[in-house]
């Protein structure tokens, strides 16, 4: 997928897959598994992004962690745990999320819980 048209097509297909998953309450992984080409390309892109951003971006800050969880930097432990639980339920690899997203959500929780 080198041309912008390919990315637009892939984005459209992914958008339809996500919408279908939401409307039918089917895990996104199940829908994407019916589209092996798209799934393969998305995994390649995820690997490239995690390699290119992982080491270069440095450690996650408290501000970034709060943004990921959708809470304030000064949230109490309960708010952090609730936000983490809500997000991980939707983005866990077992229910159609990715390892990368789950790792970032867990990392955000860990950073905010360190006092």
C-alpha positions as CSV (number, residue, x, y, z in Angstrom):
1,X,0.0,0.0,0.0
2,X,2.1,2.8,-1.3
3,X,-0.3,5.2,-2.9
4,X,-2.6,7.6,-1.0
5,X,-5.6,6.0,-2.8
6,X,-4.7,2.7,-1.2
7,X,-4.6,4.2,2.3
8,X,-8.0,6.0,1.7
9,X,-9.5,2.7,0.6
10,X,-8.0,0.8,3.6
11,X,-9.3,3.5,5.9
12,X,-12.8,3.3,4.4
13,X,-12.8,-0.5,4.7
14,X,-11.6,-0.2,8.3
15,X,-14.3,2.4,9.1
16,X,-17.0,0.1,7.7
17,X,-15.6,-2.8,9.7
18,X,-15.6,-0.8,12.9
19,X,-19.2,0.5,12.3
20,X,-20.3,-3.1,11.5
21,X,-18.6,-4.3,14.7
22,X,-20.4,-1.7,16.8
23,X,-23.8,-2.2,15.2
24,X,-23.7,-6.0,15.4
25,X,-21.8,-6.1,18.7
26,X,-19.3,-8.5,17.1
27,X,-15.7,-8.3,18.1
28,X,-13.7,-6.2,15.6
29,X,-11.1,-9.0,15.3
30,X,-13.8,-11.4,14.0
31,X,-14.8,-8.9,11.3
32,X,-11.3,-8.1,10.4
33,X,-10.4,-11.8,10.2
34,X,-12.8,-12.0,7.2
35,X,-10.5,-9.4,5.5
36,X,-7.1,-11.0,5.6
37,X,-5.5,-8.4,3.4
38,X,-6.6,-5.5,5.5
39,X,-5.6,-7.2,8.8
40,X,-2.2,-8.0,7.4
41,X,-1.6,-4.4,6.4
42,X,-2.9,-3.0,9.7
43,X,-0.5,-5.3,11.6
44,X,2.4,-4.2,9.5
45,X,1.5,-0.5,10.1
46,X,1.1,-1.1,13.8
47,X,4.6,-2.8,14.0
48,X,6.1,0.1,12.0
49,X,4.5,2.7,14.3
50,X,5.5,1.0,17.5
51,X,9.1,0.6,16.3
52,X,9.4,4.2,15.0
53,X,7.7,5.9,17.9
54,X,8.7,3.6,20.8
55,X,12.3,4.5,21.3
56,X,12.3,8.0,19.7
57,X,9.4,9.5,21.7
58,X,10.9,8.9,25.1
59,X,9.1,8.0,28.3
60,X,5.4,8.8,28.7
61,X,4.7,11.9,30.8
62,X,1.9,12.2,33.4
63,X,0.2,14.6,31.0
64,X,0.2,12.1,28.2
65,X,-1.0,9.3,30.5
66,X,-3.9,11.5,31.7
67,X,-4.8,12.2,28.1
68,X,-4.8,8.5,27.2
69,X,-7.1,7.7,30.1
70,X,-9.2,10.8,29.6
71,X,-8.8,12.0,33.2
72,X,-6.9,14.9,35.0
73,X,-3.3,14.5,36.0
74,X,-4.4,14.8,39.7
75,X,-7.1,12.1,39.6
76,X,-7.4,9.8,42.6
77,X,-6.6,6.1,42.4
78,X,-10.2,5.2,42.1
79,X,-10.8,7.4,39.0
80,X,-7.6,6.1,37.5
81,X,-8.7,2.5,38.0
82,X,-12.1,3.2,36.6
83,X,-10.8,4.9,33.5
84,X,-8.3,2.1,32.9
85,X,-10.9,-0.6,33.4
86,X,-13.3,1.2,31.0
87,X,-10.7,1.6,28.3
88,X,-9.0,-1.8,28.6
89,X,-12.4,-3.6,28.2
90,X,-12.9,-1.9,24.9
91,X,-9.3,-2.1,23.6
92,X,-8.0,-5.5,24.9
93,X,-6.5,-7.7,22.2
94,X,-9.0,-10.5,23.1
95,X,-12.0,-8.3,22.1
96,X,-10.6,-6.8,19.0
97,X,-8.1,-4.2,20.3
98,X,-4.4,-4.3,19.7
99,X,-1.4,-5.2,21.9
100,X,-0.1,-1.7,21.3
101,X,-3.2,0.1,22.6
102,X,-3.5,-2.2,25.6
103,X,0.2,-1.6,26.4
104,X,-0.2,2.1,26.2
105,X,-3.4,2.1,28.4
106,X,-1.6,-0.1,31.0
107,X,1.5,2.1,30.9
108,X,-0.7,5.2,31.4
109,X,-2.3,3.7,34.5
110,X,1.1,2.7,35.9
111,X,2.5,6.2,35.5
112,X,-0.5,7.9,37.1
113,X,-0.5,5.5,40.0
114,X,3.1,6.3,40.9
115,X,3.1,9.1,43.3
